[in-house]
Amino acid sequence: MIRVGLLGCGNVGRIIAKEHVGVEIVALHDRILERAEEAARLCNAVVHRDFASFVKADMDIVVEAASVAAVREHAEEILGNGKDLVILSVGALADRDFLDRIISLARAKGRRIRIPSGAIVGLDNLKVGRIAPMEKLLLRTTKSPESLNIRADRRMMIFSGKANDCIREFPKNINVAVALGLAAGRDADVEIWIDPEVDRNIHEIIAEGSFGEIFIRVENVPSPDNPATSYLAALSVLTLLRDLNEPLVVGT
C-alpha cells in the first residue's frame, strides 16, 4: 500500500486524514502542533514536530495541504529526498523560475509532481490546449463577501486581469487560475466577483479553440470549518490518492 505523508493539517488536511481510501497515511507535519495531533487521531499516523524528521520518514508521496509559502519552502527538499509530491496550493507554481526548478529536480530524481483538480472539474480535457492552442481561457469566480473579508450589499467585480496579477491582490484565491493555466498551456484571464446572495463558491470556466467551446460551472459547497475552502478540493485529493494504484484510471 502506498504510504503518504501529509504536510498541513488544517481543514483540508483533516478531511484527507479522516476520509482517505486505498492508501496509508503514515506521517503528519503542521507548524501548529495541535492541528497535527488532532489529524493523527483520525488516521493513526506519526506526528513529526519538525519538518526535517518528517521529510525523512518512510513514505512514498507527500500531500501538501498547507499554503503557497509551504510549497515554496519545502517542495525541493521533498523531491530531493525521493518523495513524489501532490501540490494543492498551486498558486506557488505561478513563479515560473520555481516551477522550472522543481520540474528539473523531479526529473533528475525520477519523481512526480501531481496537481489535483482541486475546486473545479475539467482539467483533463483542458489539457488539449497544449496541443491545439486556446484562443480564450477565462475563469470567473464568485464568492460571498464574507469569505473574502469584504463588506458588500450587491454583486460586484473586485478583480479583472491575468492570473499572475491576481496573485498579488488575492493570493489565497489563485490556485484554480494557476491550475487552469498549467493544464491549458496558457495564462488564464481571471474575474473575481462577490455576491451577498450566494452561499457557495462558484467557478465558471470558458474556453474556446479549434476544438470548439467549453463552458463549465461548478458550485462548490464550502467546507464546514472554512468558507473560503471548497469541500470538492479535498475530495479531489482523496480521489487522486485512491487512483494511484488503480489498474484503470478514467480521464485524459
N, C-alpha and C positions, 0 to 999 in steps of 0.2 A: 504494500500500500504506500502511496506517495505521502511523504512526511512534509508538513507545512509549518513554516514559521509565520507568525502574524505580527507585523510591525504597525502598531497603532491599535488601541483597544477602546476607542470611543464608540459612538453609536453604531457605525457600520461594522467595526471590529467585533462588537458584542454579537451582532446578528450572525456574522460569519462563524464565530466561536460556537454559537448555540445551534445553528441550523446546517452546518457543513455535512456533506454526504460524499462517500466514496474516497475520502482522504482522511489522514490523521493529523490533527493539529498538535504539534509536539513542543513548540516554543513560542513564548509571548514576550513582547517588549513594548513598553509605553513610557514616555517621560514622566507620566503621573503613575506611580507605582500602584495606587489603589485601583485604577482602572484595569491594569493588567491582572491584578489579583481577582477582581470581580469576573473578568473573562475566563480566568483559569478555572473557576468553579463551574463553568459551563462546559468545559472541554477537557479537563484534567491535564492540561499542558503545564510545562515548567515555565515559571516566570523568571526572566533574566533582568536583573536590576540595571545592568549596564549593557550598552549595545555591543561592546567588544566580545562579551561572552555569548550574547545572542547570535551574532553572525557566525560564530564558530560551532554552533550547535549542529547535531546530526540531523539535517533536514535537506530536502531536495529543492524546495522552492519557497521564496519569501513573498507574502502578500502584503503590500504596502497599503494601509488604510489610515494613514496619519495626516500628511499635509504635503503641499508642494515643497516646503522647506525640508522636510524629512527625505523626500526623493533626492533633492539636490545634495543633501549632506551624506546620504548613505548608499545610494544606488551603486556607485562604483565599488565600494567595499563589499557589498553583497555579491555582485558579479565576480569580483576578484577572488572571493572565497568559494567560487564554484557553485553558486546557487542560481537557479533561474529566478526571475523577478516578475511579479504581477504589479502593475502600477495603476492605482485608482486615481491618484492626484495627477492627472495627465497634463495639467497646466504647466508642470515643471518642464515638459518637453517642448514648450514654445521657444525655449532658448536653443537655437539651432546648434551652437557650438557644443552645448552639454549633450544634446541628443546624439550628435555625430560621435561624441566621445564614448558614450555608453554603448552605442551600437558597435563601434570598433572593439571595445573591450569584450562585449558579449561574443562577438565573432572569434576573437582571439582565444577566449576561454571555452568555446563550444557551448555557450549558454544561450538561453532565450529570454527575451523581454516580451511579456504579454500585456496587451491593453484590453480590458473587458469593455463591453458595450456601455456599461455604466447606466446613466439615467435615460438613455434613448434606445431605439431599435434601428436596424437598417444599415449598420456599419459594414456588414458583409457585402451588400450589393453596391454601396457607395465606393467600394474599392475598385470598381470598374473605371473610376475616374483616373486611375493611374495608367490605364491602357487607352481609354477614349476620353481625353480631357474634357472637363466640365466647363460650360460657358457661364454657369451660375451656381453658387452654393451659398445659401442663406440659412442662418439659424435665427429664429425668432423665439425668445424665451419670455414667458410671462410668469411672474410670481406675485405673491401677496406683498404689500409694502412691509408688513411686519417681519417677513423672512429676511429682508434686506435692511432692517432697522431704519425704515423710511416712513414718514407720515404722509399720507395722501388720501384724498376723498374722491378721486376719479382716476380712470385709466390714463396712463401717460407713458411715453417712451423716455427712458432715462439714459440710454446709450445707443449710438449707431456708429459703427465703424468696423475695423478689422479686429480679428481675434487678438493679435499682438497688442493693440491699443487697449483692448478691453481688460487685459491683464493688470494694467496699472491702476485702473479705476475700480474694477470688480474682481480681484484676484481669486475669490472663493467661488466664482460663478463661471469660470473659464474652461473647466475640464471638458465639457461637452463640445465646445467650439474647437478646442485643440484636437480632440479625438476625431472630429469630422475632418479636419484638415489633414491629419495623418492618414486617415482612410482614403480620402479622395485625391490626395496628392496636390492640394492647393489650399491657400488660406480661405477660411470661411468669412463671409460678411456676417456681422452679428448685430442683432437688435435686442435690447433688454427692455421689457415693459413691466410696469407694476400696475396691479388692478385690485382694488379693495374688495371686489366681488368674487374673486377666485380663492379657493381654498386648496388648490393643488398647484404643483409646479408643472407648467405646460411648455413643451418644446415643439416647435414646428420647424421642419426641415424642408427646404425647397431646393431641388437640384435639377439642372437642365443640361442636356448634352446631346450628342448624336444618337444616343440610346433612347431618347425621349425625355419625359419629365417625371420627376418623383416628388410626391408630397407626402410627408409623414407627420402625424400629430400624435404626441404622447402626453397623456395627462397622468402625472405621477402622484400617487398618494404619498405625502410627506412621512418620513419616519416619525414615530410617536415621540421620540425624545429630542428630535432636532428638525424643525420645519424647513430648514434650508437644505436638507438632505432627502433624496428620494429613496424609498424602500427598494425600488427597482434596481438602483445602483448596487446595493448589497446582494440582491438576488442574481445579478449578472455575474458577480464574482463567484458565488456559490455554484452557478451553472458551469462557468469556466473550469473550476476545480473538479467538479464531477466528471467533466468530459475528458480530462487529461489522460485517463486510462481506458476510455471507451473505444471499442473497435469500430464503431460507426459514429461519425461526427457530422451533423447536418449543418449546412451553411457553407458559403464560399470560403 
